[in-house]
């Protein structure tokens, strides 16, 4: 019933939020006489804050139109290369002739985005920075509430099979970058390909801020997964999609619950951010206000996860620690990272990461014992939190160039 109650609340709030949005414009638009009344800026700011706190956030667009390469702006065409029921493989194709693109000699990169609550657009900055020197593809996971029940379930094993299929389509000269949650299934996917001597193995795998071994430096996210029994997750956070969506009847872990969890991790910081947003509006600091809007347009846009995938991730990754213990089986086959011998490995961690603690991603090196030592590389980004390793100034100026150097060294 919780999902139905949430939808009912949303339907009741929608007219109120539209009124708040209209009222904000009424007191801020210079052609409106109300904009010239006393305290109009404060009134407009209050209405906009109300609107943004209560509105429904849709999936944002990547919106990458151009990228600067060697001092010239090159157009970017967002193209769906592969479409599956639960995921699209997007290609950010450069608007160049085949000859001009071939002359760039840019390595192909597959960015595996998280399926953990946010949309793949959270990695917009990741994609934009990589596009300068790489031909970039990214997994764009579908909101489970939009997938009809007739398409069947989506398990953690299916995630692995999707990744393998994308690697084979782009390989063998592809470089795989996984961010956060997918580091685990990506390592499993490549391990199984190596065990089976797959000729389409990627050249490199870069793993960033992921729970390869969540027993190391456990965070509050890890603690929650082990403090609660598996039955608690089954009975408490899984709901059926209501009838107003294509996925009616599908069991999911709703995005609004995941969003509530995100907010609960740092409630004071979010409250302060909204207070500052109000003050920016009152002072007319448009640049700071727009920066706030852009961040929360992304942060507040969440998706539903298939229940079977979510529950299996909780059990396999965070409760059983099946990957580092060597007990994980996929399709009846044991996941053996030690069988990887020809794929170079680079791990990236944030010194201040409060979601995937320090050492959790680096654990991949201890598991991939078959990779020669000169094909291992690791980096800890100083003074960098979880989101900072794939977005923002440190990502663009420090981490992305290191990944580019690593890829070129093993291409």
Secondary structure, DSSP 8 states (H G I E B T S, - for coil): -HHHHHHHHHHHHHHHHHHHHHHHHHTT-TTSGGGGSTTHHHHHHHHHHHHHHHS----------EEEETTEEEEEEEEEEEEETTEEEEEEEESS-HHHHHHH--EEEEEE---SSB-GGGGHHHHHHHTTTEEEEEEEE--GGGS-GGG----HHHHHHHHHHHHHHH-SSEEEEEETTHHHHHHHHHHHHHHTT-TT--SEEEEES--TTTTTT--HHHHHHHHS-HHHHHHHSEEE--TTSTTTT-EEE-HHHHHHHHHHHTHHHHHHHHHHHHHHHHHT-HHHHHHHHHHHHHHT-B--EEHHHHHHHIIIIIIS-HHHHT--EETTEE--GGG--SSEEEEEEETT-SSS-TTTTTHHHHH-TTS-GGGEEEEEETT--TGGGTSSHHIIIIIHHHHHHHHHHT-
